[in-house]
Amino acid sequence: MSHAEDYTFETKLLHNSHKFDSTTGAVSVPIHHASTFHQPNFDHFGKYDYGRSLNPTREALEETIAELEEGSRGFAFSSGMAAISTAFLLLSKGDHVIISEDVYGGTYRIVTEVLSRYGVEHTFVDMTDLDSVEEAILPNTKLFYVETPSNPLLKVTDIRAVSNLAKKHNALTFVDNTFLTPAFQKPLLLGADIVLHSATKFLSGHSDVVAGLAVVKDEQLANRLAFLQNAFGAVLGVQDSWLVLRGLKTLSVRLKQSTSSAQKIAEFLSEHHSVKNVFYPGLKNHPQYELQHRQSTSAGAVLSFELKDENAVRHFIENTQIPVFAVSLGAVETIISHPAKMSHAAMPEEERKKRGISNSLLRLSVGIENTNDLIKDFSFALQVSPEVSRI
């Protein structure tokens, strides 16, 4: 008799329905490099027929993420944006979307430059202000799109409140859960309809795969998204599916180190005279600190901070040694990025300024390195003068 339903999240990462292969006993999910499957019966086809529609390796990942997010069905896509874009295909011409204002740049781009061409309307709002959210509702509002904590300003939206508001207006709620993962936040349990992930980030965690995931709770909605996944075809390949499955096994231990370090680094930066602002919901002066700790079990491993100006940012980047300066986040190595030039480059400068995404803002995704080493590195980079640099 299995007691898997009683396991904690940490144990479920390893001891789930794909703990071992039922046929061979292998403790690693087999990689099925098959684009098509033999059908032994002329009148009745088997579960698998064509790789785009379903593959056993991808299915294992989809079932695992559904179990971890406590949904009914999971879907694996070729990227986070493929997952988001396919979910948006649930909308029709004339529908209206209410969306977090400082959303990821790729999401901003698909809403403003693609969906708009097909007659889908949108309104960006500060979703931390529920009055503003309610004021933005139109008769044709069909979706509330939430990113919490938001990228890159780490604003926190009340998922339950927005979901309840959506239900009153017969609209759906999507939540991008990339920053916190189901280890720290479970939007479906708070009323969301679809939870989305760039699995490229924390879920895989090693900067070696590009992937997207979606999880749905309602079976009817799951069937609609399954139809779109198969029709649109932006599915995750089997090798990448296996890499995400492997990354998931260490999610809990990676996040434990990363989030512990993020808290200490945020506190260090908030006290440093060279730092203007620190955006991290784990700090008690964060406007949504209490909300963050009501709906999530951690503030996560991502934070942002502002320096004096872009020149100060440039010198900081040139004088840090441990972080990689790169696009993306959520890896074992610490990654520092410049939203204006990287994650939000798709957003026009005027729109970035409206949202407080300045050229002096840096986003930090904390890895699993020693915390003290990271703080020493940042301390040097913040103190160094323009004339001093490391060799």
ROTORKOL-648824 format. One record per residue (C-alpha): residue in three letters; y, x, z. Coordinates in steps of 0.25 Angstrom, whole numbers, padded with zeros to 4 digits, always signed. Each point is the difference from the previous one (the first is absolute). Layout:
! ROTORKOL-648824
ALAYXZ;...
END
This chain:
! ROTORKOL-648824
MET+0000+0000+0000;SER+0013+0006-0004;HIS+0012+0000+0009;ALA+0010+0005-0010;GLU+0009-0012+0002;ASP+0003+0006+0014;TYR+0003+0014-0005;THR+0014+0005+0002;PHE+0008+0004-0013;GLU-0003+0015+0001;THR-0015-0003+0000;LYS+0001-0010-0011;LEU+0006+0011-0009;LEU-0014+0006+0000;HIS-0009-0011+0005;ASN+0002-0011-0010;SER-0008-0007-0011;HIS+0000+0013-0008;LYS-0005+0009+0011;PHE-0011+0004-0009;ASP-0006-0003-0013;SER-0010-0012+0001;THR-0009+0006-0011;THR-0001+0015+0004;GLY+0006+0001+0014;ALA+0011+0009-0005;VAL+0011+0001+0010;SER+0010+0001-0012;VAL+0003-0011-0009;PRO-0007+0003-0014;ILE+0010+0002-0011;HIS-0004-0009-0012;HIS+0005+0007-0012;ALA-0004-0013-0009;SER+0010-0007-0009;THR-0011-0011-0003;PHE-0013-0005+0006;HIS-0013-0005-0006;GLN-0002-0015+0001;PRO-0015-0003+0001;ASN+0001-0014-0003;PHE+0006-0007-0012;ASP+0005-0012+0007;HIS+0004+0005+0014;PHE+0008+0013+0001;GLY+0000+0008+0013;LYS+0011+0003+0009;TYR+0005+0012-0008;ASP+0002-0001-0014;TYR+0013+0008-0004;GLY+0007+0011+0008;ARG+0013-0006-0001;SER-0005-0013+0006;LEU-0008+0007+0011;ASN-0006+0013+0004;PRO-0009+0002+0013;THR+0009+0012+0004;ARG+0013-0007-0001;GLU-0006-0012+0006;ALA-0004+0008+0012;LEU+0015+0004+0002;GLU+0004-0014-0002;GLU-0009-0006+0010;THR+0004+0011+0010;ILE+0015-0002-0001;ALA-0002-0015+0001;GLU-0008+0002+0013;LEU+0010+0010+0006;GLU+0012-0010-0003;GLU-0009-0012+0005;GLY+0002-0007-0014;SER-0010-0007-0008;ARG+0001+0009-0013;GLY+0005+0013-0004;PHE+0004+0006-0013;ALA+0002+0014-0005;PHE+0010+0004-0011;SER+0004+0012-0007;SER+0012+0002+0008;GLY+0009-0006+0011;MET+0009-0005-0011;ALA-0012-0006-0008;ALA-0004-0008+0013;ILE+0014-0005+0002;SER+0003-0003-0015;THR-0014-0008-0001;ALA+0004-0008+0013;PHE+0013-0003-0006;LEU-0007-0006-0012;LEU-0003-0012+0009;LEU+0014-0004-0003;SER+0004-0008-0012;LYS+0013-0001-0008;GLY+0011-0007+0008;ASP-0005+0004+0013;HIS+0009+0007+0010;VAL-0004+0012+0010;ILE+0007+0004+0013;ILE-0002+0015+0002;SER+0004+0011+0010;GLU+0012+0006-0004;ASP-0004+0015+0002;VAL-0013-0002-0006;TYR-0008+0012-0007;GLY+0007+0004-0013;GLY-0012-0003-0009;THR+0000-0014+0006;TYR+0015-0002-0002;ARG-0002+0005-0015;ILE-0012-0010-0003;VAL+0008-0012+0006;THR+0014+0003-0006;GLU-0005+0006-0014;VAL-0013-0006-0003;LEU-0002-0014+0007;SER+0015-0003-0003;ARG-0004+0001-0015;TYR-0010-0011+0002;GLY+0009-0010+0007;VAL-0004+0003+0015;GLU+0012+0000+0008;HIS+0003+0008+0013;THR+0009+0002+0012;PHE+0000+0013+0008;VAL+0003-0003+0015;ASP+0001+0007+0013;MET-0013-0005+0005;THR+0003+0004+0014;ASP+0010-0012+0000;LEU-0008-0012+0000;ASP+0012-0009-0002;SER+0003+0008-0013;VAL-0014-0002-0005;GLU+0001-0015+0003;GLU+0013-0001-0008;ALA-0006+0007-0012;ILE-0011-0011-0002;LEU+0001-0008-0012;PRO-0007-0012-0005;ASN-0008+0010-0009;THR-0003+0010+0010;LYS-0015+0003-0001;LEU-0002+0014+0007;PHE+0006+0008+0012;TYR-0003+0014-0003;VAL+0001+0009+0013;GLU-0001+0015+0002;THR-0001+0003+0015;PRO+0004+0011+0004;SER+0008+0001-0012;ASN+0001+0012-0009;PRO+0009+0008+0003;LEU+0008-0006+0011;LEU-0011-0004+0009;LYS+0005-0014+0002;VAL-0010-0010+0007;THR-0002-0014-0005;ASP-0006-0011+0009;ILE-0013-0003-0009;ARG-0004-0012+0008;ALA+0014-0006-0001;VAL+0002+0002-0015;SER-0015-0005-0002;ASN+0003-0013+0007;LEU+0013-0002-0007;ALA-0008+0003-0013;LYS-0010-0011+0003;LYS+0011-0010+0003;HIS+0004+0002-0014;ASN-0014+0001-0007;ALA+0003+0014-0003;LEU-0009+0012+0001;THR+0003+0013+0009;PHE-0004+0014-0005;VAL+0001+0011+0009;ASP+0000+0015-0004;ASN-0008+0006+0012;THR+0000+0015-0006;PHE+0007+0006+0011;LEU-0008-0005+0012;THR-0014-0004-0006;PRO-0009-0009+0007;ALA-0002+0010+0011;PHE+0014-0004+0005;GLN+0004-0013-0006;LYS-0008-0012-0006;PRO+0009-0009-0008;LEU-0011-0010-0003;LEU-0001-0003+0015;LEU+0015-0003+0001;GLY+0000-0010-0011;ALA+0001+0008-0013;ASP-0007-0004-0013;ILE-0002+0013-0006;VAL+0000+0014+0005;LEU+0003+0012-0009;HIS-0002+0015+0001;SER+0003+0012-0008;ALA-0013+0006+0004;THR+0005+0013-0006;LYS+0007+0002+0014;PHE-0007-0001+0014;LEU-0012-0007-0004;SER-0005+0011-0009;GLY+0008+0010+0007;HIS-0002+0013-0007;SER+0010+0000-0012;ASP-0012+0000-0010;VAL-0001-0014-0005;VAL+0009-0011-0005;ALA-0004-0014+0004;GLY+0004-0014+0004;LEU-0006-0011+0008;ALA+0002-0015+0003;VAL-0007-0009+0010;VAL+0001-0015+0000;LYS-0004-0010+0011;ASP-0001-0013-0007;GLU-0012-0001-0009;GLN+0007-0009-0011;LEU+0011+0010-0001;ALA-0010+0012+0000;ASN-0006-0007-0012;ARG+0013-0001-0007;LEU+0003+0015+0003;ALA-0014+0004-0005;PHE+0002-0007-0013;LEU+0013+0008-0002;GLN-0007+0013+0004;ASN-0010-0002-0010;ALA+0010-0005-0011;PHE+0010+0011+0002;GLY-0010+0011+0002;ALA+0008+0010+0008;VAL-0013+0003+0009;LEU-0003+0012+0008;GLY-0010+0010-0006;VAL-0013+0003+0007;GLN+0003+0014+0004;ASP+0014-0004+0006;SER-0007-0011+0007;TRP-0010+0009+0007;LEU+0012+0010+0004;VAL+0007-0012+0007;LEU-0013-0004+0007;ARG-0001+0015+0004;GLY+0014+0000+0005;LEU-0001-0013+0008;LYS-0011+0007+0009;THR+0011+0009+0006;LEU+0012-0010+0000;SER+0000-0002+0015;VAL-0001+0015+0004;ARG+0011+0004-0010;LEU+0009-0011+0004;LYS-0001+0003+0015;GLN+0005+0014-0003;SER+0010-0004-0010;THR+0007-0011+0008;SER+0000+0008+0013;SER+0007+0011-0007;ALA+0010-0010-0007;GLN+0004-0005+0013;LYS+0003+0014+0005;ILE+0007+0004-0012;ALA+0009-0013-0001;GLU+0004+0003+0015;PHE+0003+0014-0004;LEU+0008-0003-0012;SER+0008-0012+0007;GLU+0005+0011+0010;HIS+0004+0010-0010;HIS+0015+0002-0002;SER-0003+0002-0015;VAL-0007-0013-0002;LYS+0009-0012-0002;ASN-0010-0011+0000;VAL-0015-0002+0003;PHE-0008-0012-0005;TYR-0013-0002+0007;PRO-0005-0013+0007;GLY-0006+0008+0011;LEU+0014+0004+0006;LYS+0005-0010+0010;ASN+0014+0000-0007;HIS-0007-0006-0012;PRO+0006-0014-0003;GLN-0014-0006-0001;TYR-0008+0009+0010;GLU-0005-0012+0008;LEU-0004-0007-0012;GLN-0007+0012-0006;HIS-0009+0001+0013;ARG-0002-0015+0000;GLN-0007-0001-0014;SER-0005+0014-0001;THR-0007+0010+0009;SER+0008+0012-0005;ALA+0013+0004-0007;GLY-0008+0008-0010;ALA+0002+0014-0005;VAL+0012-0001-0009;LEU+0014+0001+0003;SER+0013+0003-0007;PHE+0013+0007+0005;GLU+0013+0003-0005;LEU+0008+0014-0001;LYS+0014+0002-0002;ASP+0000+0000-0015;GLU-0008+0004-0012;ASN+0003+0014+0001;ALA-0006+0000+0015;VAL-0012-0007-0006;ARG-0002+0011-0011;HIS+0001+0011+0011;PHE-0010-0007+0009;ILE-0010-0001-0011;GLU+0002+0014-0005;ASN-0003+0005+0015;THR-0012-0008+0004;GLN-0013+0007-0002;ILE-0011-0010+0005;PRO+0003-0013-0007;VAL-0002-0001-0015;PHE+0012-0006-0007;ALA-0006-0011-0009;VAL-0001-0014-0004;SER-0010-0009+0009;LEU-0004+0000+0014;GLY-0012-0003+0009;ALA-0007+0013-0001;VAL-0006+0010+0009;GLU+0011+0010-0004;THR+0014-0004+0004;ILE+0008-0004-0011;ILE+0015-0001-0001;SER+0007-0007-0011;HIS+0014-0004-0005;PRO+0000-0015-0003;ALA+0012+0000-0009;LYS-0006+0010-0009;MET-0015-0004+0002;SER-0005-0013+0006;HIS+0012-0008-0003;ALA+0005+0007-0013;ALA-0003-0013-0008;MET+0011-0007+0009;PRO+0014+0002-0006;GLU+0009+0008+0009;GLU+0009-0012+0003;GLU-0012-0008+0005;ARG-0005+0012+0009;LYS+0014+0001+0006;LYS+0000-0015+0003;ARG-0013+0002+0007;GLY+0004+0012+0008;ILE-0009+0009-0008;SER+0010+0012-0001;ASN-0002+0014-0006;SER+0000+0006+0013;LEU-0013-0008+0004;LEU-0013+0007+0001;ARG-0014-0007+0003;LEU-0010+0007+0008;SER-0015-0003+0000;VAL-0006+0007+0011;GLY-0014+0007-0002;ILE-0010+0005+0009;GLU+0006+0014+0003;ASN+0003+0005+0014;THR+0012-0008+0005;ASN+0007+0012+0006;ASP-0001+0008-0013;LEU+0007-0011-0008;ILE+0011-0001+0010;LYS+0002+0015+0000;ASP+0001-0001-0015;PHE+0010-0011+0000;SER+0008+0006+0011;PHE+0002+0013-0008;ALA+0003-0008-0013;LEU+0011-0008+0007;GLN+0006+0012+0007;VAL+0000+0009-0012;SER+0013+0003-0007;PRO+0002-0001-0015;GLU+0000+0015-0001;VAL-0014+0002+0007;SER-0013-0004-0006;ARG-0015+0004+0002;ILE-0007+0010-0009;
END
